[in-house]
Amino acid sequence: MPSRRRFLGACSALAGSMLFDRSGLLTIADAAAPAAMLKRPIPSSGEMIPVIGMGTSSSFEVSPRSAEYQALKEVLKRFVDGGATLIDTAPTYSNAEDILGSLFRESGLRLRTFIATKLSGVSGREQGLEQFRSTLKRLNTDKVELLQVHNLRDWKTQLEVARQLKSEGAVKYVGLTHFVERAHEELAQAVQESKPDFLQINYSVTQRGAEKRVFPVAKQLGVAVLANRNFDDGALFDRVKGKQLPGWAAEAGVTSWAQMFLKFALSHDAVTAVIPATGKPDRQSDNLMAGAGSMLTAKQKAELVALVG
């Protein structure tokens, strides 16, 4: 029965290539091995980093004895195995740093990651230094790759602290962050004044304000950009619920709405990496697929904005 065997084999291959996107729509993924993840340079050094990173707000704020913690083991494994490195966290994300440190201790994956954490909610030099010392213990590490001043709180003093730690070898890069549209002008001015290695700001299909001022300043000064809130805190999935992906999605190598939204952000030439948060292994695998292949054209981005808006 060779023909029957061939038929069953074909059916099995097809089933293996099927994926459900986050709106519940069935899509067909390429059955071949995924392409290598794209990397982009950090302008201040030329170091290349993968374009898909991972956030930890909410998703890593779990109990160490919970089912959610067990799932995060696989989330981290898939992240690293998929070629990603940059993990963004903060000492004010509840126990996220503790959980990440515990996962590093159990998995031994710390050396394959690029930790981006923050000086968050503190004022004055001593508070900044004390918080950083605590962060190193929580993360189970002796240094971090990126230390950012969170939401511009006491940013001049805290950036000085970060740069001191950089000179001591405890930090490789320094940055400034924010996460809301109304702070874009203030962030742009702070970046222009201080020229950090990185800035982090919100950017998505429906939150595009960074294009006006923040991104041009980043490009002009050679500052790497981390784009946060790429799914607009999940609101983008509500906007496309029940909608099919655009007909040109396959041309862009897109098989889910999550990939579409991440590729939208990555298609701006100022963006170095995106940092979507997830605590679910299947969503991690889905997110990682956005880091390969071509980005969206200007026409495709405009059509997506019209479709989602």
C-alpha angles and dihedrals in degrees: 000000000000094000091055091050091051090049093050091046091053091049091051092051091049092049090050091055096052119107132178114222122217094268089059094252117140114239134180116235126199107270092212123095111284117264120252115276117259119246130204131197127255098231097218093057110010091237111149120230130183114261095230115071132163135240124211104199108127094345094073096037093099140122114270090229097049134105087244089061091052089052090052090060088064092040090058093043093052090045094056095037088052091060098258124132115165116096118179120205142145138210089240094059090096106248097341093116091050091050093047090049091050091050090051091050092051098040104035089223099126094102091056094056140077108220118209112186135156150233096237135184095348133122128204133022098276094051090051094050093045092050092049092051089052091048092055090054093047092049093046092233140108097222142013131219097225131023114188132188102237118233092340093284107167083338100173094055095039093048088054088052091050092049091049089053089048091054089051093052097247092110129036101194136015130213151169126233145193136159111203135074096237091062096055097097093047091048092048091051092048091049091048091051098044107024099211122189092249142020126193124205142155118270131165143135090280099032105057102145092115088072091070104057115345099057096046090052091048092051093045094051099035097246121158115236128217111194115211133186090036091163093043089244090307095306092115092064090055090053093056098038108140093007124123120233113261115274091249094056093102090055088060092045091247121150101164141033091246091058090046093054093046093048089050090059093043091050091074108091093222093061116095099180143346123228111205115177123225140157095192121091095213091053090048090056090048093050092050092058089067089068095070134071130012126341125232121283121234089256093051092049091051092049090049092051090051092047096048097036 
